[in-house]
Amino acid sequence: MNLVRVAKSEGPRVDWQELTDLTQGRPFVVERVRLAGSGIVVEGQFEPPQLAQLGVDDQVFVAAFVRSHGSIKEMERIFGVSYPTIKSRLNRISEHLDFIDTDPGPTGADVVDRLRRGEISAQEALAELERSR
């Protein structure tokens, strides 16, 4: 038998921290979203963004890091801890985040176009296509 706890907020909004405390770091899915003031409700299964899946302390830490423009010196001052402690926490948090490749390799079409224009040899084209798999 599964125990289901339902947390409903009919009155004032529930603080995001209450949700992260309730989930205790376990994965969760949002199934209903209401756009404030419009009466529009969207239902489905929505995975929250990665940062929202972090515990509240890590969310505060990331927000402070962004607000300090990534200055570890400033983070040391804010949190009263050493450089290695800040780096260690950043490393731990980063393990929970997938990173988007901001410099993706060329597409197959790009490689073929460069081959047609004679910019690369057939061997180079094959090597690039292998690397992009």
FENURFEN-V103150 format. One line per field, one symbol per residue. phi: phi as a letter, one per 20 degrees, with the letter a starting at -180 (. if undefined). burial: I if it has 9 or more other ideal C-beta (glycine too) atoms within 8 Angstrom, else O. A space follows every 10 residues. Layout:
# FENURFEN-V103150
phi = ???
burial = ???
This chain:
# FENURFEN-V103150
phi = .eedddddce efgefgffff ffflnffbce dbcdfgndme cddrccefgg ffeffgffff fffffffelm efgffgffem cegfffffff fffffedede fecffffgff fffffffnfc efffffffff fef
burial = OOOOOOOOOO OOOOOOOIII OOIOOOOOOI OOOOIOOOOO OOOOOOOOOO OIIIOIOIIO IIOIIOOIOO OIOIIIOOIO OOOOIIIOII OOIOOIOOOO OOOOOOOOOO IIOIIOOOOI OOOOIOOIIO OIO
